[in-house]
Amino acid sequence: MPEDPVAHSEIAALTRRFEQVQEKTDREFGIVKSDLTAVRLQVGNLDQKVDQLAGAVQALGEKMDRNQAQIIELLSGLVGKDPNS
């Protein structure tokens, strides 16, 4: 059975089209993969910054507690004293 030149050219065209789409898909997948890697790095950095911020907030809370205790101690010492003295 002889080969059909039209069918052969159609198969070649479809093959080229498939290869073009595959190359484009591979490029796009590479872009998405690199973007995902960048996002992972950003999230990792964000986690570190949140941990540092949590430590700073805790230290600030402890300092506020100490300051409030000092204020209460000072005010308690003033209770019952003449304000004009």
C-alpha positions in Angstrom: 0.0 0.0 0.0 1.6 3.3 -1.1 2.0 6.1 1.5 -0.4 9.0 1.2 1.6 12.2 0.9 -1.2 14.3 2.3 -1.6 12.1 5.4 2.2 12.1 5.8 2.4 15.9 5.7 -0.5 16.2 8.1 1.2 13.8 10.6 4.4 15.8 10.2 2.5 19.1 10.9 0.8 17.6 13.9 4.1 16.3 15.2 5.7 19.8 14.8 2.7 21.4 16.5 2.9 18.9 19.4 6.7 19.6 19.8 6.1 23.4 19.8 3.4 23.1 22.5 5.6 20.8 24.5 8.5 23.2 24.4 6.2 26.1 25.4 4.8 24.0 28.2 8.3 23.1 29.4 9.3 26.7 29.4 6.2 27.8 31.3 6.7 24.9 33.8 10.2 26.1 34.4 9.0 29.6 35.0 6.4 28.4 37.5 9.0 26.2 39.2 11.4 29.1 39.6 8.6 31.4 40.9 7.6 28.7 43.4 11.2 28.5 44.6 11.3 32.3 45.0 8.0 32.2 47.0 9.4 29.4 49.2 12.4 31.6 50.0 10.2 34.6 50.7 8.0 32.5 53.1 11.1 31.2 54.9 12.4 34.7 55.4 8.9 35.8 56.5 8.9 33.0 59.1 12.2 34.2 60.5 11.0 37.8 60.7 7.8 36.8 62.4 9.7 34.8 65.0 12.0 37.8 65.6 8.9 40.1 65.9 7.3 37.7 68.4 10.4 37.8 70.5 10.5 41.6 70.4 6.8 41.8 71.3 7.3 39.4 74.2 10.2 41.5 75.5 8.2 44.7 75.2 5.3 43.1 77.1 7.7 42.1 79.9 9.1 45.6 80.0 5.6 47.1 80.2 4.8 44.8 83.1 7.9 45.9 85.0 7.1 49.6 84.3 3.5 49.1 85.5 4.7 47.4 88.7 7.1 50.3 89.3 4.2 52.8 88.8 2.0 50.9 91.2 4.8 50.8 93.8 5.4 54.6 93.5 1.6 55.4 93.7 1.2 53.1 96.6 4.0 55.0 98.4 2.1 58.2 97.8 -1.2 57.0 99.2 -2.1 58.9 102.4 0.6 61.6 102.0 -0.2 65.2 101.9 0.0 66.3 98.2 1.2 69.8 99.3 4.2 68.5 101.2 
